Amino acid sequence: MQMTAEELTVLLILKKYGRMGRYSLSAISGMGEGVVRRVLSELKGQGAIRVMRGGLN
């Protein structure tokens, strides 16, 4: 399965900055919070990230 540009962007931001919440991801990426929430859900479903209370890893 090929990743979308949004998914790659989120993964690269997390790699660079480390654990953070969706509001920070939205601000850094320029994507809306709804888009970030969808992307995070898709990445979690693929096992690419772990969603933790208080941030992402």
C-alpha positions as CSV (number, residue, x, y, z in Angstrom):
1,M,0.0,0.0,0.0
2,Q,1.3,3.4,-1.0
3,M,1.3,6.2,1.6
4,T,-0.3,9.5,0.8
5,A,1.6,12.8,0.9
6,E,-0.2,13.7,4.1
7,E,0.8,10.5,5.8
8,L,4.4,11.0,4.8
9,T,4.3,14.6,6.0
10,V,3.1,13.5,9.4
11,L,5.6,10.8,9.7
12,L,8.5,13.1,8.8
13,I,7.4,15.7,11.3
14,L,7.1,13.1,14.0
15,K,10.6,11.8,13.1
16,K,12.1,15.3,13.2
17,Y,10.3,16.7,16.3
18,G,9.4,13.6,18.2
19,R,6.2,13.0,20.2
20,M,3.5,15.7,19.8
21,G,-0.2,16.2,19.7
22,R,-2.5,16.8,16.7
23,Y,-2.8,20.5,17.4
24,S,1.0,20.9,17.1
25,L,1.1,18.6,14.0
26,S,-1.6,20.7,12.4
27,A,0.3,24.0,13.1
28,I,3.6,22.7,11.8
29,S,2.2,20.9,8.8
30,G,-0.3,23.5,7.7
31,M,-3.0,20.8,7.4
32,G,-6.3,21.3,9.1
33,E,-7.0,19.5,12.4
34,G,-9.6,17.3,10.8
35,V,-7.1,16.2,8.1
36,V,-4.4,15.5,10.8
37,R,-7.0,13.5,12.8
38,R,-7.8,11.4,9.7
39,V,-4.2,10.8,8.8
40,L,-3.3,9.8,12.4
41,S,-6.2,7.3,12.4
42,E,-5.0,5.8,9.1
43,L,-1.4,5.6,10.3
44,K,-2.5,4.0,13.6
45,G,-4.6,1.4,11.6
46,Q,-1.5,0.6,9.5
47,G,0.6,0.2,12.7
48,A,2.9,3.0,11.7
49,I,2.4,5.0,14.9
50,R,1.1,4.4,18.4
51,V,-1.4,6.9,19.7
52,M,-0.8,7.7,23.3
53,R,-2.6,10.0,25.7
54,G,-0.8,13.3,25.7
55,G,1.0,12.9,22.4
56,L,2.1,10.6,19.6
57,N,5.0,8.3,19.3
